[in-house]
Amino acid sequence: MIQIRRHFRVWLAPVAVSAAAFGLAVPAQAQSAVPSRAAGTPVTSTQSLQSLVGHAPAGGKRWIVNDPVAYGQAVRSKEWVRTPSGLSDTGCVFHVPDHATVTNGLIRLPSGATHQLKPCEYPTLAYPGAAKAGVTKPSASEPGATAAAGGPCGFAKGGDYWAASCYGSQPTWVTSMVQDQAVPSNAAKTGALIFLWGGLEDGKGDTLLQDVLTWGANGNIVTNPDIWYVTPWYLWANTSVIGPSIHVHPVDTIVQSLTASDCNSSGDCTWVLKATDTTLGTSTSYTVGSEVPFTLVLGAVMEVPSGEGCVETPTNGHAAFRNLVMEGNTGTITPDWGNNTPDPQCSVSITTTPTAADILWKP
């Protein structure tokens, strides 16, 4: 059996006050303003966790630390949660209810009540040993990889990416991305945390919109280690905002949609993040007011931040993405994907067309 590189596994402490183990968490109380979301190259460091706290770089840049010592300290503290960009302190991850709005660091609830996001004073910690963290445009010389014709494209630093397709859409900025995703089979053995998603990034890779199909327990986002669920994520710098998770089942079809409106001439828009299980008729959504245009597309991504063996992956060995439709400010976008396997565990591979993708592996 092919073995996955060993990672720490831990039941993390709640992100915020939870209304239910599989439900919402109440947003934090009013705090001072969140740092500026100025784009910039993520900053990396190799210092201990204690020496890093409270020393975030200026300008709201994404702050990534790739250091097994700091990572181990964070896991032992049980006050960190796994995100699609790496391990984050619970004070940097905020829950919002269905139909909430997040703009300029302010959460507005459906009731009209508002809560200001607390500034994040902690780095995002890269998963130990993550191969090629922060991969940009894939090399055409890499087996099975093709360069993205639309320009450079990158993955958010800090993750453990098995496979991904990416596309740079410049000079067009994206106004909508909708695709179907089939829920894979369950794993033969529980224990892994698996993220399957498509999403949009700004040109610097500091801001990300995504609907994430997830397997496995992750803090109080979902505590059951043996189910699939979908959660919308909005990540910028080192702060994450997540909507309610909905429980889904193998063979269900999930429609993941990121849709913009009220865009200005620079591509700053109001976005609705929505995921719908068409089999069950359930959905989750909330609204984000962005301050950046989204010009990079991640079409199909498999990310496994925690796992101890290929037996912990879905038994059908297949993640299918279909019926992708993308629009930009100049019309329909037809992507020419660059495919890559930055961390090729379990013989993982990825193939794409302009409207579909298949990620395969050996369970």
Salt bridges, closest charged atoms under 4 A:
ASP160 OD2 - ARG5 NH2 3.17
ASP160 OD2 - HIS7 NE2 2.93
ASP252 OD2 - HIS249 ND1 3.59
GLU308 OE2 - ARG6 NH1 3.21
GLU308 OE1 - ARG9 NH2 3.16
GLU312 OE2 - ARG9 NH2 3.37
ASP343 OD2 - ARG5 NH2 2.93
ASP358 OD1 - HIS318 NE2 2.64
ASP358 OD1 - ARG322 NH2 2.81
